[in-house]
Amino acid sequence: MKESTNIIFRTHAIQRMFQRSISESDVRSILMKGETIEGYADDTPYPSRLILGWIGQRPIHVVAADNMMDNEIIIITVYEPDKEKWSDNFKRRTI
C-alpha cells in the first residue's frame, strides 16, 4: 500500500469494526503489514482479497477491494476469524 492510497470504509465495515472493537488504525496496520491469504480476482466491480493480520495476539481478517484506477482500497468487512472454521494459523478454511 502506498502512502497516497485512499482507504474507503464501507458502512458495513464500520459497523462491524465498532461491534468487534477493531479500530481504523488496526485496519491500516493490517493493510500495511498483513498477508493476503485469498484473492478474488473475479469480484466486481473490483478484484478483492482476504488479508490476515494480527493485533497483539488477536487474529483479524480484512476483506478489501482494490480500485487501482482511482488508487483506492475499499474495506468491505473486518472480523476475527472463527477458530472452528479456520486452521490454527487462520490462513486456510477448515469448513
Backbone bond lengths (Angstrom), bond angles and torsions (degrees), N, CA, C in turn:
res aa  C-N    CA-C-N  psi(-1)  N-CA   C-N-CA  omega(-1)  CA-C   N-CA-C  phi
1 M - - - 1.450 - - 1.524 108.76 -
2 K 1.329 115.63 129.14 1.462 120.50 177.75 1.525 110.07 -82.35
3 E 1.319 115.66 154.16 1.475 121.00 177.40 1.519 111.56 -54.46
4 S 1.342 116.52 -37.22 1.463 120.81 -174.50 1.525 113.46 -83.57
5 T 1.323 118.31 0.31 1.456 121.49 -179.65 1.523 110.06 -68.22
6 N 1.334 115.43 130.71 1.458 120.52 175.40 1.522 108.89 -83.09
7 I 1.315 116.53 136.59 1.459 121.54 176.94 1.520 107.28 -111.24
8 I 1.325 114.96 121.66 1.459 122.33 -179.19 1.526 107.61 -109.27
9 F 1.320 116.97 125.89 1.463 121.90 178.79 1.526 109.00 -101.68
10 R 1.318 117.25 116.64 1.462 121.69 174.55 1.536 108.76 -66.42
11 T 1.326 115.81 153.56 1.466 120.89 -179.83 1.526 110.80 -55.34
12 H 1.321 116.76 -42.98 1.477 120.58 179.43 1.531 110.69 -57.27
13 A 1.334 116.74 -44.45 1.468 120.56 -179.68 1.524 110.95 -62.51
14 I 1.316 116.93 -43.51 1.474 121.15 179.88 1.524 110.19 -61.65
15 Q 1.325 116.70 -43.42 1.473 120.29 179.03 1.527 110.80 -61.56
16 R 1.327 116.48 -45.57 1.465 120.12 -179.10 1.530 111.32 -67.44
17 M 1.317 117.34 -38.66 1.466 120.47 177.99 1.527 109.78 -60.62
18 F 1.325 116.86 -44.03 1.460 121.16 178.92 1.526 110.58 -62.73
19 Q 1.337 116.91 -47.38 1.468 121.57 -178.99 1.524 112.10 -61.82
20 R 1.327 116.60 -32.12 1.460 121.71 -172.10 1.529 113.53 -106.12
21 S 1.322 116.32 9.29 1.476 122.14 178.81 1.533 111.81 54.01
22 I 1.338 115.18 50.10 1.459 122.07 176.07 1.526 107.15 -116.76
23 S 1.314 117.27 122.36 1.461 120.95 -174.19 1.531 112.21 -87.64
24 E 1.313 114.98 165.17 1.460 120.99 174.81 1.528 110.24 -60.37
25 S 1.322 116.62 -40.16 1.472 119.41 179.07 1.531 110.89 -66.46
26 D 1.341 118.22 -32.80 1.469 121.16 174.31 1.528 109.73 -60.75
27 V 1.327 116.90 -46.91 1.466 121.37 -178.86 1.525 110.05 -63.93
28 R 1.322 117.52 -43.97 1.467 120.51 179.20 1.537 110.74 -60.91
29 S 1.318 116.31 -40.24 1.462 120.58 178.25 1.531 110.82 -63.30
30 I 1.321 116.80 -42.11 1.462 121.06 179.11 1.526 110.34 -65.16
31 L 1.323 117.43 -39.29 1.468 120.12 176.74 1.521 111.27 -61.40
32 M 1.323 116.46 -37.69 1.471 121.02 -177.60 1.527 111.94 -77.82
33 K 1.335 117.50 -41.36 1.467 121.44 -169.96 1.521 114.68 -112.08
34 G 1.339 116.78 -11.81 1.461 120.43 -174.19 1.520 113.29 -74.48
35 E 1.315 114.80 175.33 1.459 122.90 -177.40 1.528 109.57 -118.01
36 T 1.330 116.43 126.76 1.462 120.05 174.92 1.524 107.72 -72.58
37 I 1.341 115.34 120.30 1.467 119.70 -176.65 1.526 112.81 -107.24
38 E 1.326 117.41 -17.63 1.461 121.83 174.66 1.518 107.71 -145.60
39 G 1.321 116.02 143.45 1.457 121.27 176.16 1.509 109.72 -121.46
40 Y 1.317 115.83 142.26 1.461 122.29 -179.27 1.529 108.21 -124.50
41 A 1.325 115.98 74.90 1.465 122.10 -173.79 1.525 112.67 -63.04
42 D 1.320 117.57 -26.02 1.465 120.72 -176.20 1.529 113.45 -90.80
43 D 1.319 118.45 -0.79 1.468 120.12 177.80 1.522 109.57 -61.08
44 T 1.329 114.90 148.09 1.462 119.92 177.08 1.521 109.50 -125.95
45 P 1.300 119.44 148.29 1.455 125.88 7.64 1.533 114.13 -82.04
46 Y 1.349 117.69 -6.89 1.465 121.11 -178.99 1.518 109.79 -134.02
47 P 1.316 117.53 148.43 1.468 119.20 173.73 1.528 109.23 -61.55
48 S 1.326 115.85 147.08 1.461 118.73 -179.47 1.519 109.87 -130.01
49 R 1.334 114.64 176.15 1.460 120.24 -177.66 1.522 109.72 -154.26
50 L 1.324 114.15 157.69 1.457 122.37 175.72 1.523 107.28 -106.66
51 I 1.312 116.14 123.99 1.461 122.44 -175.34 1.520 108.69 -115.00
52 L 1.326 116.14 131.47 1.465 122.02 174.79 1.518 108.58 -101.84
53 G 1.318 115.27 128.97 1.455 120.70 174.12 1.516 109.18 -139.76
54 W 1.313 115.06 172.65 1.464 120.67 -177.76 1.521 109.28 -127.89
55 I 1.320 114.51 135.78 1.462 121.98 170.99 1.524 104.48 -115.49
56 G 1.314 115.33 98.88 1.459 120.02 -170.76 1.519 108.56 64.01
57 Q 1.324 116.94 -124.44 1.468 122.21 178.78 1.532 112.21 -92.45
58 R 1.315 116.62 1.31 1.467 121.93 -174.01 1.534 111.29 -94.42
59 P 1.359 117.50 119.09 1.462 119.67 176.42 1.526 110.10 -76.48
60 I 1.316 116.70 141.22 1.461 121.65 178.89 1.527 108.28 -134.04
61 H 1.328 115.98 135.83 1.456 122.09 172.44 1.529 108.58 -105.96
62 V 1.325 115.51 134.54 1.458 122.54 175.60 1.523 107.29 -121.36
63 V 1.329 116.84 127.48 1.459 121.24 173.17 1.520 106.43 -101.06
64 A 1.338 115.29 121.48 1.462 120.86 -175.16 1.526 110.26 -133.28
65 A 1.326 115.90 142.15 1.463 122.15 175.14 1.524 107.68 -105.60
66 D 1.333 115.31 142.86 1.464 121.11 -176.69 1.525 110.85 -108.89
67 N 1.334 116.08 109.13 1.457 122.74 175.19 1.522 106.77 -96.38
68 M 1.316 115.52 88.32 1.471 120.83 -175.14 1.530 112.37 -65.44
69 M 1.338 116.90 -34.72 1.473 119.36 -176.85 1.527 111.91 -62.72
70 D 1.323 116.72 -38.23 1.461 120.88 -178.52 1.527 112.86 -102.31
71 N 1.346 116.82 7.27 1.460 121.69 179.13 1.535 111.58 55.96
72 E 1.348 114.84 51.02 1.459 121.19 -178.22 1.523 110.57 -126.55
73 I 1.314 114.69 146.67 1.461 122.02 166.72 1.521 106.04 -115.81
74 I 1.319 116.15 123.51 1.459 121.36 -177.31 1.528 107.93 -104.52
75 I 1.325 115.55 118.83 1.465 121.17 -179.57 1.524 107.87 -84.81
76 I 1.338 115.28 117.94 1.457 121.59 -175.59 1.524 111.12 -91.44
77 T 1.331 116.81 -48.18 1.460 121.04 176.70 1.521 109.50 -156.90
78 V 1.312 114.58 163.25 1.467 122.56 -177.74 1.532 106.63 -143.58
79 Y 1.347 116.62 132.83 1.467 118.65 -179.13 1.522 110.78 -157.95
80 E 1.320 114.21 162.37 1.459 121.06 171.64 1.519 107.11 -91.70
81 P 1.343 118.48 121.27 1.467 119.87 -175.91 1.528 112.03 -63.88
82 D 1.323 114.67 142.55 1.461 123.13 179.77 1.529 109.02 -74.94
83 K 1.319 117.25 125.01 1.467 122.31 -179.52 1.526 112.30 -60.22
84 E 1.329 116.60 -24.89 1.464 121.18 179.95 1.529 111.67 -75.40
85 K 1.334 117.21 -24.95 1.466 121.47 -173.14 1.523 114.21 -106.44
86 W 1.337 116.51 -6.93 1.458 120.93 -176.20 1.524 110.77 -127.49
87 S 1.318 115.93 153.44 1.465 121.39 176.73 1.527 109.75 -62.75
88 D 1.324 116.07 169.86 1.461 120.93 -177.51 1.527 113.32 -57.11
89 N 1.341 116.86 -30.53 1.467 119.65 -179.44 1.535 111.97 -95.20
90 F 1.341 117.23 3.18 1.467 124.86 176.74 1.525 113.39 64.44
91 K 1.349 116.44 23.26 1.460 120.38 -178.92 1.537 112.67 -102.45
92 R 1.335 117.61 -18.47 1.459 121.06 -177.59 1.520 110.20 -131.46
93 R 1.308 115.14 139.98 1.472 120.47 175.52 1.531 108.96 -73.28
94 T 1.319 115.87 140.99 1.466 119.75 176.14 1.520 110.77 -103.55
95 I 1.316 117.14 -14.31 1.464 121.61 180.00 1.514 108.73 -118.77
